[in-house]
Amino acid sequence: MEAIILSAQQYKELINRLDVLNKKLEEKQKSPDDTFLDNQEFLQLMNISKRTAQTWRDEGIVSFSQIGSKIYYRMSDVQKLLDKNQKKAFKTNRRDYTVNI
């Protein structure tokens, strides 16, 4: 095994570079709410057709951004759409038994 000797200055520069790389990696690992889906990813995620996505946009059901002909959806907006349309279970499978003695 070879030993590599660094001066104090070289060591500090190396540490600073590692810190910069670490910050860049942390920025790339944004929360899912900050993630954007393009139209194709949205269609696959929701398992819907292009026409359905167009209808949802036209009717204001889902928020989106458009740059030129490219459509993007914020993941937090998709989550809001699903949360807003969530239905509670109609019936639970739990049975309450009372014992009469």
PyMOL CGO cylinders between C-alpha atoms (Angstrom):
from pymol import cmd
from pymol.cgo import CYLINDER

trace = [
    CYLINDER, 0.00, 0.00, 0.00, 1.27, 3.44, -0.90, 0.3, 1, 1, 1, 1, 1, 1,
    CYLINDER, 1.27, 3.44, -0.90, 1.11, 6.30, 1.52, 0.3, 1, 1, 1, 1, 1, 1,
    CYLINDER, 1.11, 6.30, 1.52, 0.26, 9.72, 0.16, 0.3, 1, 1, 1, 1, 1, 1,
    CYLINDER, 0.26, 9.72, 0.16, 1.35, 12.75, 2.07, 0.3, 1, 1, 1, 1, 1, 1,
    CYLINDER, 1.35, 12.75, 2.07, -0.63, 15.97, 1.79, 0.3, 1, 1, 1, 1, 1, 1,
    CYLINDER, -0.63, 15.97, 1.79, 0.26, 19.35, 3.08, 0.3, 1, 1, 1, 1, 1, 1,
    CYLINDER, 0.26, 19.35, 3.08, -2.19, 21.03, 5.44, 0.3, 1, 1, 1, 1, 1, 1,
    CYLINDER, -2.19, 21.03, 5.44, -3.30, 23.32, 2.59, 0.3, 1, 1, 1, 1, 1, 1,
    CYLINDER, -3.30, 23.32, 2.59, -3.88, 20.39, 0.21, 0.3, 1, 1, 1, 1, 1, 1,
    CYLINDER, -3.88, 20.39, 0.21, -5.83, 18.57, 2.91, 0.3, 1, 1, 1, 1, 1, 1,
    CYLINDER, -5.83, 18.57, 2.91, -8.07, 21.62, 3.49, 0.3, 1, 1, 1, 1, 1, 1,
    CYLINDER, -8.07, 21.62, 3.49, -8.69, 21.97, -0.26, 0.3, 1, 1, 1, 1, 1, 1,
    CYLINDER, -8.69, 21.97, -0.26, -9.62, 18.30, -0.48, 0.3, 1, 1, 1, 1, 1, 1,
    CYLINDER, -9.62, 18.30, -0.48, -12.04, 18.65, 2.44, 0.3, 1, 1, 1, 1, 1, 1,
    CYLINDER, -12.04, 18.65, 2.44, -13.57, 21.78, 0.89, 0.3, 1, 1, 1, 1, 1, 1,
    CYLINDER, -13.57, 21.78, 0.89, -14.11, 19.94, -2.41, 0.3, 1, 1, 1, 1, 1, 1,
    CYLINDER, -14.11, 19.94, -2.41, -15.77, 17.07, -0.59, 0.3, 1, 1, 1, 1, 1, 1,
    CYLINDER, -15.77, 17.07, -0.59, -18.04, 19.55, 1.22, 0.3, 1, 1, 1, 1, 1, 1,
    CYLINDER, -18.04, 19.55, 1.22, -19.03, 21.14, -2.10, 0.3, 1, 1, 1, 1, 1, 1,
    CYLINDER, -19.03, 21.14, -2.10, -19.80, 17.72, -3.60, 0.3, 1, 1, 1, 1, 1, 1,
    CYLINDER, -19.80, 17.72, -3.60, -21.80, 16.77, -0.53, 0.3, 1, 1, 1, 1, 1, 1,
    CYLINDER, -21.80, 16.77, -0.53, -23.90, 19.95, -0.78, 0.3, 1, 1, 1, 1, 1, 1,
    CYLINDER, -23.90, 19.95, -0.78, -24.56, 19.29, -4.47, 0.3, 1, 1, 1, 1, 1, 1,
    CYLINDER, -24.56, 19.29, -4.47, -25.68, 15.74, -3.68, 0.3, 1, 1, 1, 1, 1, 1,
    CYLINDER, -25.68, 15.74, -3.68, -28.00, 16.99, -0.95, 0.3, 1, 1, 1, 1, 1, 1,
    CYLINDER, -28.00, 16.99, -0.95, -29.55, 19.49, -3.37, 0.3, 1, 1, 1, 1, 1, 1,
    CYLINDER, -29.55, 19.49, -3.37, -30.16, 16.68, -5.88, 0.3, 1, 1, 1, 1, 1, 1,
    CYLINDER, -30.16, 16.68, -5.88, -31.95, 14.67, -3.22, 0.3, 1, 1, 1, 1, 1, 1,
    CYLINDER, -31.95, 14.67, -3.22, -34.83, 17.10, -2.88, 0.3, 1, 1, 1, 1, 1, 1,
    CYLINDER, -34.83, 17.10, -2.88, -38.00, 16.09, -1.18, 0.3, 1, 1, 1, 1, 1, 1,
    CYLINDER, -38.00, 16.09, -1.18, -40.53, 14.37, -3.46, 0.3, 1, 1, 1, 1, 1, 1,
    CYLINDER, -40.53, 14.37, -3.46, -42.77, 17.45, -3.18, 0.3, 1, 1, 1, 1, 1, 1,
    CYLINDER, -42.77, 17.45, -3.18, -40.21, 19.45, -5.12, 0.3, 1, 1, 1, 1, 1, 1,
    CYLINDER, -40.21, 19.45, -5.12, -39.94, 16.86, -7.89, 0.3, 1, 1, 1, 1, 1, 1,
    CYLINDER, -39.94, 16.86, -7.89, -41.51, 17.55, -11.26, 0.3, 1, 1, 1, 1, 1, 1,
    CYLINDER, -41.51, 17.55, -11.26, -43.00, 14.92, -13.53, 0.3, 1, 1, 1, 1, 1, 1,
    CYLINDER, -43.00, 14.92, -13.53, -43.26, 15.39, -17.27, 0.3, 1, 1, 1, 1, 1, 1,
    CYLINDER, -43.26, 15.39, -17.27, -46.54, 14.50, -18.96, 0.3, 1, 1, 1, 1, 1, 1,
    CYLINDER, -46.54, 14.50, -18.96, -45.46, 10.95, -19.85, 0.3, 1, 1, 1, 1, 1, 1,
    CYLINDER, -45.46, 10.95, -19.85, -44.36, 10.20, -16.28, 0.3, 1, 1, 1, 1, 1, 1,
    CYLINDER, -44.36, 10.20, -16.28, -47.67, 11.63, -15.00, 0.3, 1, 1, 1, 1, 1, 1,
    CYLINDER, -47.67, 11.63, -15.00, -49.66, 9.44, -17.40, 0.3, 1, 1, 1, 1, 1, 1,
    CYLINDER, -49.66, 9.44, -17.40, -47.79, 6.34, -16.28, 0.3, 1, 1, 1, 1, 1, 1,
    CYLINDER, -47.79, 6.34, -16.28, -48.03, 7.19, -12.59, 0.3, 1, 1, 1, 1, 1, 1,
    CYLINDER, -48.03, 7.19, -12.59, -51.77, 7.81, -12.72, 0.3, 1, 1, 1, 1, 1, 1,
    CYLINDER, -51.77, 7.81, -12.72, -52.41, 5.10, -15.36, 0.3, 1, 1, 1, 1, 1, 1,
    CYLINDER, -52.41, 5.10, -15.36, -54.49, 7.48, -17.48, 0.3, 1, 1, 1, 1, 1, 1,
    CYLINDER, -54.49, 7.48, -17.48, -54.65, 8.47, -21.14, 0.3, 1, 1, 1, 1, 1, 1,
    CYLINDER, -54.65, 8.47, -21.14, -53.36, 11.69, -22.68, 0.3, 1, 1, 1, 1, 1, 1,
    CYLINDER, -53.36, 11.69, -22.68, -56.97, 12.76, -23.21, 0.3, 1, 1, 1, 1, 1, 1,
    CYLINDER, -56.97, 12.76, -23.21, -57.83, 12.26, -19.53, 0.3, 1, 1, 1, 1, 1, 1,
    CYLINDER, -57.83, 12.26, -19.53, -54.79, 14.32, -18.48, 0.3, 1, 1, 1, 1, 1, 1,
    CYLINDER, -54.79, 14.32, -18.48, -55.87, 17.05, -20.92, 0.3, 1, 1, 1, 1, 1, 1,
    CYLINDER, -55.87, 17.05, -20.92, -59.40, 17.03, -19.46, 0.3, 1, 1, 1, 1, 1, 1,
    CYLINDER, -59.40, 17.03, -19.46, -58.05, 17.26, -15.91, 0.3, 1, 1, 1, 1, 1, 1,
    CYLINDER, -58.05, 17.26, -15.91, -55.89, 20.25, -16.91, 0.3, 1, 1, 1, 1, 1, 1,
    CYLINDER, -55.89, 20.25, -16.91, -58.77, 21.95, -18.75, 0.3, 1, 1, 1, 1, 1, 1,
    CYLINDER, -58.77, 21.95, -18.75, -61.14, 21.48, -15.82, 0.3, 1, 1, 1, 1, 1, 1,
    CYLINDER, -61.14, 21.48, -15.82, -58.58, 22.63, -13.25, 0.3, 1, 1, 1, 1, 1, 1,
    CYLINDER, -58.58, 22.63, -13.25, -58.49, 19.24, -11.53, 0.3, 1, 1, 1, 1, 1, 1,
    CYLINDER, -58.49, 19.24, -11.53, -54.70, 19.15, -11.50, 0.3, 1, 1, 1, 1, 1, 1,
    CYLINDER, -54.70, 19.15, -11.50, -52.21, 22.03, -11.53, 0.3, 1, 1, 1, 1, 1, 1,
    CYLINDER, -52.21, 22.03, -11.53, -49.45, 22.04, -14.11, 0.3, 1, 1, 1, 1, 1, 1,
    CYLINDER, -49.45, 22.04, -14.11, -46.73, 24.10, -15.70, 0.3, 1, 1, 1, 1, 1, 1,
    CYLINDER, -46.73, 24.10, -15.70, -46.21, 24.46, -19.41, 0.3, 1, 1, 1, 1, 1, 1,
    CYLINDER, -46.21, 24.46, -19.41, -43.07, 25.50, -21.22, 0.3, 1, 1, 1, 1, 1, 1,
    CYLINDER, -43.07, 25.50, -21.22, -43.67, 25.55, -24.94, 0.3, 1, 1, 1, 1, 1, 1,
    CYLINDER, -43.67, 25.55, -24.94, -45.40, 22.28, -25.69, 0.3, 1, 1, 1, 1, 1, 1,
    CYLINDER, -45.40, 22.28, -25.69, -43.92, 20.50, -22.65, 0.3, 1, 1, 1, 1, 1, 1,
    CYLINDER, -43.92, 20.50, -22.65, -46.20, 19.88, -19.65, 0.3, 1, 1, 1, 1, 1, 1,
    CYLINDER, -46.20, 19.88, -19.65, -44.92, 19.36, -16.10, 0.3, 1, 1, 1, 1, 1, 1,
    CYLINDER, -44.92, 19.36, -16.10, -46.67, 18.42, -12.87, 0.3, 1, 1, 1, 1, 1, 1,
    CYLINDER, -46.67, 18.42, -12.87, -45.34, 19.06, -9.38, 0.3, 1, 1, 1, 1, 1, 1,
    CYLINDER, -45.34, 19.06, -9.38, -45.43, 15.88, -7.30, 0.3, 1, 1, 1, 1, 1, 1,
    CYLINDER, -45.43, 15.88, -7.30, -46.97, 17.81, -4.40, 0.3, 1, 1, 1, 1, 1, 1,
    CYLINDER, -46.97, 17.81, -4.40, -49.87, 18.81, -6.70, 0.3, 1, 1, 1, 1, 1, 1,
    CYLINDER, -49.87, 18.81, -6.70, -50.40, 15.17, -7.66, 0.3, 1, 1, 1, 1, 1, 1,
    CYLINDER, -50.40, 15.17, -7.66, -50.43, 14.28, -3.95, 0.3, 1, 1, 1, 1, 1, 1,
    CYLINDER, -50.43, 14.28, -3.95, -53.00, 17.04, -3.31, 0.3, 1, 1, 1, 1, 1, 1,
    CYLINDER, -53.00, 17.04, -3.31, -55.18, 15.67, -6.13, 0.3, 1, 1, 1, 1, 1, 1,
    CYLINDER, -55.18, 15.67, -6.13, -55.12, 12.21, -4.59, 0.3, 1, 1, 1, 1, 1, 1,
    CYLINDER, -55.12, 12.21, -4.59, -55.68, 13.49, -1.05, 0.3, 1, 1, 1, 1, 1, 1,
    CYLINDER, -55.68, 13.49, -1.05, -58.60, 15.68, -2.13, 0.3, 1, 1, 1, 1, 1, 1,
    CYLINDER, -58.60, 15.68, -2.13, -60.29, 12.72, -3.80, 0.3, 1, 1, 1, 1, 1, 1,
    CYLINDER, -60.29, 12.72, -3.80, -59.63, 10.17, -1.08, 0.3, 1, 1, 1, 1, 1, 1,
    CYLINDER, -59.63, 10.17, -1.08, -62.70, 8.30, 0.10, 0.3, 1, 1, 1, 1, 1, 1,
    CYLINDER, -62.70, 8.30, 0.10, -62.97, 6.75, 3.52, 0.3, 1, 1, 1, 1, 1, 1,
    CYLINDER, -62.97, 6.75, 3.52, -63.68, 3.04, 3.78, 0.3, 1, 1, 1, 1, 1, 1,
    CYLINDER, -63.68, 3.04, 3.78, -67.40, 2.35, 3.72, 0.3, 1, 1, 1, 1, 1, 1,
    CYLINDER, -67.40, 2.35, 3.72, -67.27, -0.61, 6.02, 0.3, 1, 1, 1, 1, 1, 1,
    CYLINDER, -67.27, -0.61, 6.02, -64.64, -1.98, 8.30, 0.3, 1, 1, 1, 1, 1, 1,
    CYLINDER, -64.64, -1.98, 8.30, -63.92, -5.68, 8.60, 0.3, 1, 1, 1, 1, 1, 1,
    CYLINDER, -63.92, -5.68, 8.60, -63.70, -5.45, 12.38, 0.3, 1, 1, 1, 1, 1, 1,
    CYLINDER, -63.70, -5.45, 12.38, -66.57, -7.05, 14.21, 0.3, 1, 1, 1, 1, 1, 1,
    CYLINDER, -66.57, -7.05, 14.21, -67.60, -5.95, 17.66, 0.3, 1, 1, 1, 1, 1, 1,
    CYLINDER, -67.60, -5.95, 17.66, -68.90, -8.78, 19.75, 0.3, 1, 1, 1, 1, 1, 1,
    CYLINDER, -68.90, -8.78, 19.75, -70.78, -8.27, 22.97, 0.3, 1, 1, 1, 1, 1, 1,
    CYLINDER, -70.78, -8.27, 22.97, -71.13, -11.03, 25.46, 0.3, 1, 1, 1, 1, 1, 1,
    CYLINDER, -71.13, -11.03, 25.46, -74.31, -11.23, 27.49, 0.3, 1, 1, 1, 1, 1, 1,
    CYLINDER, -74.31, -11.23, 27.49, -73.95, -13.13, 30.75, 0.3, 1, 1, 1, 1, 1, 1,
]
cmd.load_cgo(trace, "trace")
